Amino acid sequence: MVISNKALRFIIATFVICLPFISMANPEKDTTTVQTVVAHEGAEASHEAHAEPTDVKSKVKAFIKHHVLDSHEFSFFQDDETGVHYGFALPIIIYDNGFQIFSSSKFEHGEAVAESNGNFYKINHHDGKIYKTDAAGTITEDEKTGFVTNVRPLDLSITKTVFSILLAAILMFVLFTSLAKSYSKNGGIASGVGRIFEPVVLYVRDEIAIPNIGEKHYKKYMSYLLTIFFFILFLNLFGLMPFGINVTGNLTITFSLAILTFLITNLTANKNYWGHIFWMPGVPKVMRIVLAPIELLGVFIKPFSLMIRLYANIFAGHIVLMSIIGLMFIFKSWLGSSLSFGLSFALSILEILVAFLQAYIFTMLSALYFGAAVEEHHHEEAH
């Protein structure tokens, strides 16, 4: 099955546009044990459960959780003395008998009930999701299963993850549009900031695309490979900033990127690719029956490995780095704090390398899968 370049570009553009909205209703779920919260009964217990942590270890855990999980606001930090949060609110878009649109500031950092057109909504502290409630903010849970019984409306809000994705997309558009214009103005010579990215573009073409896909077919995949490389790279670098951005450490995002590679690989594959999977040439016919299910399983395992590799490396890196930084406040000694600072500094430098490395690995493996999909096999049939 062969798809034209126009159709391939349409698939890429459609999926990239839809990608931010995949994570809108999916803040990462906290695994903390959930207690039943009822506004009228047990109000004191509810207040204690949701109160700000007071000891150092609890504050460190809360800070790490804030850094790696998605949220409906972009908060930089909080002043412990005044309790003031520094950051900015994001738009809440809920479909509940019509669209309900308001600012996340109405939730007052998850402590208040937001009202919109006579409907009341509250953010659950334990899973970060928005539930429909009453004016008192009652959230009830099933005693046996622990699941919230409140109605959860369709949440299409612009979360911190979505905002970061849109920011990366705009940045890429501006940078590479200026790079393309500089080529046309200067006779094929990059100028300005484009000089920084031109060697990287050439590297993706000469060291990733052509060796793995081949001279004949690489051009129709270049737009996707360049997009995915810089998209992952920019988001990885955003994650190294102290703003709590963890897009590529979000499983829904890496799943979406892996699905995109999976679709392009299989929709552009030629008959030799499918023939190699279902009726492998060059092996006895009896073995082909055994190998066919294994090869078909590999079609789904490959994108799964892409998803897990990117997610696990980025998420684990954030957790380890923030934990080491937190040790400085736990040790409370010049020796322990100095060691923690030195180790966190060294790990931060390593994380920069990992940011580039993971973008390279995802792009290289995608190119490898594309190359296998369009490779022309010349095997003799086994007798």
PyMOL commands that set and color helices and strands:
alter all, ss='L'
color gray80, all
select helices_A, chain A and resi 5-22+43-50+56-68+104-107+160-185+194-213+219-238+251-267+271-278+285-331+334-374
alter helices_A, ss='H'
color red, helices_A
select strands_A, chain A and resi 73-78+85-89+91-95+99-103+114-116+119-123+130-133+154-155
alter strands_A, ss='S'
color yellow, strands_A
deselect
rebuild
show_as cartoon
